[in-house]
Amino acid sequence: MVIDSSAIIAILNDEPERRVFNEAVEQADGCLISTASFVEASIVIDNQRGYDGLRDFDLFIVSAGIELVPVDADQAHIARRAYRRYGKGRHPAALNFG
């Protein structure tokens, strides 16, 4: 399963939907996060909670067994096209970067 940065942020910030996301992570055969989403989530957590938040983030990544996977050039171009088509302010899906 690919985990989105917003799901990790919801879990770490104890948001109401965290239970659903935690259960999905626990039941998955494996979890992946792109390096781009990892950086995005790190920036958000750092801005919200500082060093302690980053420590919690890193502990969650390790304890949940989430594997970081690189984004290659082809995937980056596909993501850019998807954002142009489905991005926030362009489509009801309102996709964002992460």
HELIX and SHEET records of a PDB file:
HELIX    1   1 SER A    5  LEU A   12  1                                   8    
HELIX    2   2 ARG A   18  GLN A   27  1                                  10    
HELIX    3   3 THR A   35  SER A   63  1                                  29    
HELIX    4   4 ALA A   73  TYR A   86  1                                  14    
SHEET    1   A 2 CYS A  31  SER A  34  0                                        
SHEET    2   A 2 ILE A  66  VAL A  69  1                                        
END                                                                             
